[in-house]
Amino acid sequence: MQKENGMKDMAGNSKCAECGKPYRPGTKFCMFCGAKIMPKAIVSEPKVQEQPAQETCPQCGKTYKAGAKFCKYCGFKLADVTPAVAISKESSEEARRKAEAEELARREEEARRKAEAEELARREEEERRK
């Protein structure tokens, strides 16, 4: 089994090493400061009953507890999200699609630049051989 690193309070509850706020097992990012929680191998971990989350992260679509400043799954800064406005599954799907499109465009641009650099190098090599 795995357990996240960090600090423990007197009761043995896990706390973020950066800000000292508590977090649950399985958390990848602190929902208060955004710090990444690194896994650390152990023999066992205490069972913590999950409470139902009330909001949905616009970046990854996972639910989070109201009042969180950062998504514990992807690290998205939730402070920019208006808590009074419920984010629909449709808008989080739209955000996911937009992020995927931006990533695809970035990769295509990177591939185009690489191809141009290779073509330039090929032409320079041909010129040297003449």
ZAPALUM-458911 format. One record per residue: residue in one letter; x, y, z of N, C-alpha, C, O, CB in turn; chain. Coordinates in Angstrom, 1 decimal. Last residue first. Glycine has a CB too. Example, Ala and Ser with C-alpha at 12.3 -4.5 7.8 and 13.67 -1.06 7.14 Angstrom:
- S  12.8  -2.2  7.1  13.7  -1.1  7.1  12.9  0.0  7.9  13.4  1.1  8.0  14.1  -0.6  5.7  A
- A  13.2  -5.7  7.8  12.3  -4.5  7.8  13.2  -3.3  7.8  14.2  -3.3  8.5  11.3  -4.5  9.0  A
//
This chain:
- K  28.5  20.7  -51.8  28.7  21.3  -53.2  30.0  21.9  -53.4  30.3  22.3  -54.5  27.6  22.3  -53.5  A
- R  28.2  20.2  -49.2  28.7  19.1  -50.0  29.0  19.6  -51.4  29.8  19.0  -52.2  27.8  18.0  -50.1  A
- R  27.0  22.4  -48.1  28.4  22.1  -47.7  29.0  21.1  -48.7  30.2  21.2  -49.0  28.5  21.6  -46.3  A
- E  24.5  22.1  -49.1  25.3  23.3  -49.6  26.7  23.0  -49.3  27.6  23.4  -50.1  24.8  24.6  -48.9  A
- E  23.6  19.9  -47.7  23.7  19.8  -49.1  24.6  20.9  -49.7  25.4  20.7  -50.6  22.3  19.9  -49.8  A
- E  23.6  21.0  -45.1  24.5  19.9  -45.4  24.7  19.7  -46.9  25.8  19.5  -47.3  23.9  18.6  -44.8  A
- E  21.5  22.9  -45.5  22.9  23.4  -45.2  23.9  22.3  -45.4  25.0  22.6  -45.9  22.9  23.8  -43.7  A
- R  19.4  21.1  -45.9  19.8  22.0  -47.0  21.2  22.5  -46.7  22.0  22.6  -47.7  18.8  23.2  -47.1  A
- R  19.2  19.9  -43.4  19.5  19.1  -44.6  20.0  19.9  -45.7  20.9  19.5  -46.4  18.2  18.3  -45.0  A
- A  18.6  22.1  -41.7  19.9  21.3  -41.5  20.2  20.5  -42.8  21.4  20.4  -43.1  19.8  20.4  -40.3  A
- L  16.1  22.6  -42.7  17.2  23.6  -42.8  18.5  23.0  -42.7  19.5  23.3  -43.4  17.0  24.7  -41.7  A
- E  14.8  20.3  -42.0  14.9  20.7  -43.4  16.0  21.7  -43.6  16.7  21.6  -44.6  13.5  21.2  -43.9  A
- E  14.9  20.5  -39.2  15.6  19.4  -39.9  15.8  19.7  -41.4  16.8  19.3  -42.0  14.7  18.1  -39.7  A
- A  13.4  22.8  -38.8  14.8  22.8  -38.4  15.6  21.6  -39.1  16.7  21.8  -39.5  14.9  22.6  -36.9  A
- E  10.9  21.9  -39.7  11.6  23.1  -40.4  13.1  23.1  -40.1  13.9  23.3  -40.9  10.9  24.4  -40.0  A
- A  10.4  19.9  -37.9  10.5  19.6  -39.3  11.2  20.7  -40.1  12.1  20.4  -40.9  9.1  19.3  -39.9  A
- K  10.2  21.5  -35.6  11.2  20.4  -35.7  11.5  20.1  -37.1  12.6  19.9  -37.5  10.8  19.2  -34.8  A
- R  8.0  23.0  -36.2  9.3  23.7  -36.0  10.4  22.7  -36.1  11.5  23.0  -36.7  9.3  24.3  -34.6  A
- R  6.0  21.0  -36.3  6.3  21.8  -37.5  7.7  22.5  -37.4  8.4  22.5  -38.3  5.2  22.9  -37.6  A
- A  6.1  20.0  -33.7  6.5  19.1  -34.8  6.8  19.9  -36.0  7.7  19.6  -36.7  5.3  18.1  -35.1  A
- E  5.1  22.3  -32.4  6.4  21.8  -32.0  6.9  20.9  -33.1  8.1  20.9  -33.5  6.4  21.0  -30.7  A
- E  2.6  22.5  -33.5  3.5  23.6  -33.7  4.9  23.1  -33.4  5.9  23.4  -34.1  3.2  24.8  -32.8  A
- E  1.5  20.1  -32.4  1.6  20.3  -33.9  2.6  21.4  -34.2  3.4  21.2  -35.1  0.2  20.6  -34.5  A
- R  1.6  20.6  -29.7  2.4  19.5  -30.2  2.6  19.7  -31.7  3.6  19.4  -32.3  1.7  18.2  -29.9  A
- R  -0.2  22.8  -29.6  1.1  23.0  -29.1  2.0  21.9  -29.7  3.1  22.2  -30.2  1.2  23.0  -27.6  A
- A  -2.6  21.5  -30.5  -2.0  22.6  -31.3  -0.6  22.9  -30.9  0.3  23.2  -31.7  -2.8  23.9  -31.0  A
- L  -2.9  19.7  -28.4  -2.7  19.2  -29.7  -2.1  20.3  -30.6  -1.1  20.0  -31.3  -4.0  18.8  -30.3  A
- E  -3.3  21.5  -26.3  -2.2  20.6  -26.2  -1.9  20.1  -27.6  -0.7  20.0  -28.0  -2.5  19.4  -25.2  A
- E  -5.7  22.7  -27.1  -4.5  23.5  -26.9  -3.3  22.7  -26.9  -2.3  23.0  -27.5  -4.7  24.3  -25.7  A
- A  -7.4  20.4  -27.1  -7.2  21.1  -28.3  -5.9  22.0  -28.3  -5.1  22.0  -29.2  -8.4  22.0  -28.7  A
- E  -7.4  19.9  -24.3  -6.9  18.9  -25.3  -6.5  19.5  -26.6  -5.5  19.2  -27.2  -7.9  17.7  -25.5  A
- A  -8.6  22.2  -23.4  -7.3  21.9  -22.9  -6.6  20.9  -23.9  -5.4  21.0  -24.2  -7.3  21.3  -21.5  A
- K  -11.1  21.9  -24.6  -10.3  23.0  -24.9  -8.9  22.8  -24.6  -8.0  23.1  -25.3  -10.8  24.3  -24.2  A
- R  -12.0  19.5  -23.3  -11.8  19.5  -24.8  -10.9  20.7  -25.2  -10.1  20.5  -26.1  -13.2  19.6  -25.5  A
- R  -12.2  20.5  -20.7  -11.3  19.4  -21.0  -11.0  19.4  -22.5  -9.8  19.2  -22.9  -12.0  18.0  -20.6  A
- A  -14.2  22.5  -21.0  -12.8  22.9  -20.6  -11.8  21.8  -20.9  -10.7  22.1  -21.3  -12.8  23.2  -19.1  A
- E  -16.3  20.8  -21.7  -15.9  21.8  -22.7  -14.4  22.3  -22.3  -13.6  22.4  -23.2  -16.8  23.0  -22.7  A
- E  -16.6  19.5  -19.3  -16.2  18.7  -20.5  -15.7  19.6  -21.6  -14.8  19.3  -22.3  -17.5  17.9  -21.1  A
- S  -17.4  21.6  -17.8  -16.1  20.9  -17.5  -15.6  20.0  -18.6  -14.4  19.9  -18.9  -16.2  20.1  -16.2  A
- S  -19.8  22.1  -19.0  -18.7  23.1  -19.0  -17.4  22.5  -18.7  -16.4  23.0  -19.2  -19.1  24.3  -18.1  A
- E  -21.2  19.7  -18.4  -21.0  20.2  -19.8  -19.9  21.2  -19.9  -19.0  21.0  -20.8  -22.3  20.8  -20.4  A
- K  -21.4  19.7  -15.7  -20.6  18.6  -16.3  -20.3  19.0  -17.8  -19.2  18.8  -18.3  -21.3  17.3  -16.3  A
- S  -21.3  23.1  -14.5  -22.0  21.9  -15.0  -21.0  20.9  -15.6  -19.9  21.3  -16.0  -23.1  22.3  -16.1  A
- I  -20.6  24.6  -11.6  -20.0  24.3  -12.9  -20.7  23.0  -13.4  -20.6  21.9  -12.7  -18.5  24.1  -12.8  A
- A  -22.4  27.0  -9.9  -22.2  25.6  -10.1  -21.7  25.3  -11.5  -22.3  25.8  -12.4  -23.4  24.7  -9.7  A
- V  -21.4  29.9  -8.5  -21.8  29.4  -9.7  -21.4  27.9  -9.8  -20.3  27.5  -9.8  -21.2  30.2  -10.9  A
- A  -20.3  30.5  -6.1  -21.7  30.5  -6.1  -22.2  30.0  -7.4  -23.4  29.6  -7.5  -22.2  32.0  -6.0  A
- P  -17.5  30.4  -6.4  -18.1  29.3  -5.7  -19.7  29.3  -5.9  -20.3  28.2  -5.8  -17.8  29.3  -4.3  A
- T  -15.7  30.9  -9.3  -16.7  31.5  -8.5  -17.5  30.5  -7.8  -18.2  29.7  -8.5  -17.7  32.5  -9.3  A
- V  -12.3  30.2  -9.5  -13.7  29.7  -9.8  -14.6  30.4  -8.8  -14.4  30.3  -7.6  -13.7  28.2  -9.7  A
- D  -9.9  30.9  -8.5  -10.4  31.7  -9.6  -11.8  31.3  -10.0  -12.4  32.0  -10.8  -9.5  31.5  -10.8  A
- A  -9.4  29.0  -6.6  -9.7  30.4  -6.1  -10.2  31.2  -7.2  -11.0  32.2  -7.0  -8.5  31.0  -5.5  A
- L  -8.4  26.8  -7.7  -9.9  26.9  -7.7  -10.3  28.3  -7.2  -11.5  28.6  -7.2  -10.4  25.8  -6.8  A
- K  -6.0  25.9  -9.7  -6.2  26.9  -8.8  -7.7  27.2  -8.8  -8.2  27.9  -9.7  -5.4  28.2  -9.0  A
- F  -5.3  22.4  -10.1  -5.9  23.6  -10.6  -6.2  24.6  -9.5  -6.7  24.2  -8.5  -7.2  23.3  -11.4  A
- G  -4.3  20.0  -9.3  -3.6  21.2  -8.8  -4.1  22.5  -9.3  -3.6  23.5  -9.1  -2.2  21.1  -9.2  A
- C  -5.6  17.6  -9.7  -4.8  18.1  -10.8  -4.0  19.4  -10.5  -3.2  19.9  -11.2  -5.6  18.4  -12.0  A
- Y  -6.6  16.7  -7.2  -6.3  15.8  -8.2  -5.4  16.3  -9.3  -4.5  15.6  -9.8  -7.6  15.3  -8.9  A
- K  -7.3  18.8  -5.6  -6.4  17.8  -5.0  -6.0  16.8  -6.0  -5.1  15.9  -5.8  -7.0  17.1  -3.8  A
- C  -7.4  22.1  -6.6  -7.9  20.8  -6.8  -6.9  19.8  -6.3  -5.7  19.9  -6.7  -8.2  20.6  -8.4  A
- F  -7.3  24.7  -4.2  -6.6  24.0  -5.3  -7.3  22.7  -5.4  -7.7  22.1  -4.4  -5.1  23.9  -5.0  A
- K  -9.0  25.6  -2.2  -8.3  26.7  -3.1  -7.7  26.0  -4.3  -7.5  26.7  -5.3  -7.3  27.4  -2.3  A
- A  -12.2  24.6  -1.0  -10.8  24.3  -1.4  -10.3  25.4  -2.4  -11.0  25.9  -3.2  -10.8  22.9  -2.2  A
- G  -14.8  25.3  -0.7  -13.8  26.1  0.1  -12.4  25.7  -0.3  -11.4  26.4  0.2  -14.0  25.8  1.6  A
- A  -16.2  22.1  -1.1  -16.4  23.6  -1.1  -15.4  24.3  -0.2  -15.2  23.8  0.9  -17.9  24.0  -0.7  A
- K  -14.2  19.5  -2.3  -15.0  20.1  -1.2  -15.1  21.6  -1.4  -14.1  22.3  -1.7  -14.3  19.7  0.1  A
- Y  -14.7  18.3  -5.7  -13.9  18.8  -4.6  -14.8  19.4  -3.6  -15.9  19.8  -3.8  -12.8  19.8  -5.1  A
- T  -14.6  16.0  -8.5  -15.3  16.8  -7.5  -14.4  17.2  -6.3  -13.4  16.5  -6.0  -16.5  16.0  -6.9  A
- K  -13.1  16.4  -11.7  -13.2  15.7  -10.4  -13.9  16.6  -9.4  -13.9  17.8  -9.6  -11.8  15.2  -9.8  A
- G  -12.5  17.8  -14.0  -13.9  17.3  -13.8  -14.1  16.5  -12.5  -15.2  16.0  -12.3  -14.2  16.4  -15.0  A
- C  -10.2  19.2  -14.5  -10.2  17.7  -14.6  -11.5  17.1  -14.5  -11.7  15.9  -14.7  -9.2  17.1  -13.6  A
- Q  -11.0  22.0  -14.6  -9.9  21.4  -15.4  -10.0  19.9  -15.6  -9.9  19.4  -16.7  -8.6  21.8  -14.7  A
- P  -13.1  22.6  -13.0  -13.3  22.9  -14.4  -12.2  22.3  -15.2  -12.3  22.2  -16.5  -13.4  24.4  -14.6  A
- C  -14.2  20.4  -10.5  -13.1  21.1  -11.0  -13.3  21.3  -12.5  -13.5  20.4  -13.2  -11.7  20.3  -10.7  A
- T  -17.3  20.8  -8.8  -16.5  20.1  -9.8  -15.4  20.9  -10.4  -15.6  22.1  -10.7  -17.5  19.6  -11.0  A
- E  -18.4  20.5  -5.4  -18.1  21.2  -6.6  -17.4  20.3  -7.5  -16.9  19.3  -7.2  -17.3  22.5  -6.2  A
- Q  -18.7  18.8  -3.2  -19.8  19.6  -3.5  -19.6  20.4  -4.8  -20.6  20.9  -5.4  -20.1  20.6  -2.5  A
- A  -18.2  15.4  -2.1  -17.7  16.7  -2.6  -18.9  17.5  -3.1  -19.9  16.9  -3.5  -16.6  16.5  -3.7  A
- P  -18.9  13.4  0.7  -19.3  13.8  -0.6  -18.8  15.2  -1.0  -19.0  16.2  -0.2  -20.8  13.7  -0.8  A
- Q  -16.1  12.2  2.4  -17.3  12.9  2.5  -17.7  13.4  1.1  -16.7  13.6  0.3  -17.2  14.2  3.5  A
- E  -14.6  9.0  3.0  -14.7  10.2  2.2  -16.1  10.8  2.4  -17.1  10.2  2.5  -14.5  9.8  0.7  A
- Q  -13.1  7.8  5.8  -14.3  7.8  5.1  -14.4  9.1  4.3  -14.4  10.2  4.9  -15.5  7.6  6.0  A
- V  -10.0  6.3  5.9  -10.7  7.5  6.1  -11.9  7.5  5.2  -11.9  7.3  4.0  -9.8  8.7  5.8  A
- K  -8.0  3.9  7.4  -9.1  4.1  6.5  -9.8  5.4  6.9  -10.0  5.7  8.1  -10.1  2.9  6.7  A
- P  -4.4  4.2  7.5  -5.7  4.2  8.1  -6.8  4.5  7.1  -6.6  5.2  6.1  -5.7  5.3  9.2  A
- E  -2.2  1.8  5.9  -2.7  3.2  6.0  -4.1  3.2  6.7  -4.9  2.3  6.5  -2.7  3.9  4.7  A
- S  0.8  -0.1  5.9  -0.6  0.0  6.0  -1.0  1.5  6.1  -0.1  2.3  6.4  -1.2  -0.8  7.1  A
- V  3.5  0.0  5.0  2.9  -1.3  5.2  1.4  -1.1  5.2  0.7  -1.9  4.6  3.3  -1.9  6.4  A
- I  4.5  2.3  2.4  4.4  1.9  3.8  3.6  0.6  3.8  3.2  0.1  2.8  3.6  3.0  4.6  A
- A  6.1  4.6  0.1  5.6  3.3  0.4  5.6  3.0  1.9  6.5  3.4  2.7  6.5  2.2  -0.2  A
- K  4.7  7.7  -0.8  5.8  7.0  0.0  5.3  5.7  0.4  4.2  5.6  1.0  6.3  7.9  1.2  A
- P  3.9  10.2  -3.1  3.6  9.0  -2.5  4.9  8.4  -1.8  6.0  8.6  -2.3  3.1  8.0  -3.5  A
- M  3.7  13.8  -2.5  4.4  12.7  -3.1  4.1  11.4  -2.4  4.1  11.3  -1.1  5.9  13.0  -3.0  A
- I  1.6  16.3  -3.4  1.8  15.3  -2.3  2.5  14.1  -3.0  1.9  13.4  -3.8  0.4  14.9  -1.6  A
- K  2.3  19.5  -4.4  2.2  18.2  -4.8  2.5  17.3  -3.6  3.4  17.5  -2.9  3.1  17.8  -6.0  A
- A  0.4  22.4  -3.3  1.7  21.6  -3.2  1.4  20.1  -3.6  0.3  19.6  -3.3  2.3  21.6  -1.8  A
- G  -1.8  23.9  -3.0  -1.5  23.4  -4.4  -0.2  22.6  -4.4  0.2  22.1  -5.5  -1.4  24.5  -5.3  A
- C  -2.9  24.8  -0.7  -1.8  25.5  -1.2  -1.3  25.0  -2.6  -0.5  25.7  -3.2  -0.6  25.5  -0.2  A
- F  -5.3  23.3  -0.4  -5.2  24.6  0.2  -4.1  25.4  -0.4  -4.2  26.6  -0.6  -5.0  24.5  1.7  A
- M  -5.3  20.8  -1.4  -6.4  21.7  -1.9  -6.3  23.1  -1.3  -7.1  23.9  -1.6  -7.7  21.0  -1.6  A
- C  -2.3  19.3  -2.6  -3.0  20.0  -1.4  -4.1  20.9  -2.0  -3.8  21.7  -2.8  -2.0  20.7  -0.6  A
- F  -2.6  16.6  -4.8  -2.2  18.0  -4.6  -3.0  18.5  -3.4  -4.2  18.2  -3.2  -2.5  18.8  -5.9  A
- K  -3.4  14.0  -4.5  -2.2  14.2  -5.2  -1.7  15.6  -5.1  -0.5  15.9  -5.2  -2.4  13.9  -6.7  A
- T  -4.9  11.8  -2.1  -4.7  13.2  -2.6  -3.4  13.3  -3.3  -2.4  12.9  -2.8  -4.9  14.2  -1.4  A
- G  -4.8  9.4  -0.9  -5.1  9.4  -2.3  -5.0  10.8  -2.9  -5.1  10.9  -4.2  -6.5  8.9  -2.6  A
- P  -6.0  10.3  2.3  -5.2  9.4  1.5  -5.7  9.4  0.0  -6.9  9.6  -0.3  -5.3  8.0  2.0  A
- R  -6.6  13.9  2.7  -7.0  12.5  2.8  -6.1  11.6  1.9  -5.4  12.1  1.0  -8.4  12.4  2.3  A
- Y  -5.0  16.4  4.8  -5.5  15.9  3.5  -5.8  14.4  3.7  -5.4  13.8  4.6  -4.4  16.1  2.4  A
- P  -4.7  19.5  6.7  -4.9  18.1  6.6  -5.3  17.7  5.1  -5.9  18.5  4.4  -6.0  17.6  7.5  A
- K  -2.0  21.9  6.4  -3.4  21.6  6.3  -3.6  20.1  6.1  -2.7  19.5  5.5  -4.1  22.4  5.2  A
- G  0.7  22.6  6.2  0.2  22.1  7.4  -1.2  21.7  7.5  -1.7  21.3  8.5  0.5  23.0  8.5  A
- C  1.9  23.6  3.9  1.1  24.5  4.6  0.5  23.9  5.9  0.0  24.7  6.7  -0.1  24.9  3.7  A
- E  3.9  21.5  3.2  4.0  22.9  2.8  3.3  23.8  3.7  3.8  24.8  4.3  3.6  23.1  1.4  A
- A  3.0  19.0  3.9  4.4  19.4  4.4  4.6  20.9  4.1  5.4  21.5  4.8  5.5  18.6  3.7  A
- C  -0.2  18.4  5.1  0.6  18.9  4.0  1.9  19.4  4.6  2.0  20.1  5.5  -0.1  20.0  3.2  A
- K  -0.9  15.6  7.2  -0.9  17.1  6.9  0.1  17.4  5.9  1.1  16.8  5.7  -0.7  17.9  8.2  A
- S  -2.7  12.9  8.4  -1.7  13.4  7.5  -2.0  14.9  7.3  -3.1  15.3  7.1  -1.8  12.6  6.2  A
- N  -3.1  12.1  11.9  -3.7  12.5  10.6  -2.6  13.2  9.7  -1.8  13.9  10.2  -4.9  13.5  10.8  A
- G  -2.3  11.5  14.5  -1.8  10.7  13.4  -2.4  11.0  12.0  -2.2  10.2  11.1  -2.1  9.3  13.7  A
- A  -2.9  13.3  16.5  -3.8  12.1  16.3  -3.4  11.2  15.2  -4.0  10.2  14.9  -5.2  12.7  16.0  A
- M  -0.9  15.2  16.2  -0.9  14.4  17.4  -1.8  13.1  17.2  -1.5  12.1  17.8  -1.3  15.2  18.6  A
- D  -0.3  15.1  12.6  -0.6  15.8  13.8  -0.6  14.8  15.0  -0.2  13.6  14.8  -1.9  16.5  13.8  A
- K  2.4  14.7  10.3  1.3  14.1  11.0  1.0  14.9  12.3  2.0  15.4  12.9  1.5  12.5  11.4  A
- M  3.4  15.7  7.0  3.5  15.7  8.5  2.3  15.0  9.0  1.4  14.7  8.3  3.7  17.1  9.0  A
- G  4.4  13.8  4.2  4.0  15.1  4.8  4.2  15.0  6.3  5.1  14.2  6.7  2.5  15.3  4.5  A
- N  3.5  11.4  1.7  4.4  12.0  2.7  3.8  13.3  3.2  2.8  13.8  2.7  5.8  12.2  2.1  A
- E  0.9  9.0  1.4  1.5  10.2  1.0  2.4  10.7  2.1  2.2  10.5  3.3  0.5  11.3  0.6  A
- K  1.2  5.5  1.0  0.8  6.6  1.8  1.5  7.9  1.4  2.7  7.8  1.1  0.9  6.3  3.4  A
- Q  0.3  2.4  -0.3  1.0  3.6  -0.4  0.4  4.6  0.5  -0.8  4.6  0.8  1.1  4.1  -1.8  A
- M  0.8  -1.2  0.0  0.0  0.0  0.0  0.9  1.2  0.0  2.1  1.2  0.3  -1.0  0.0  1.2  A
//
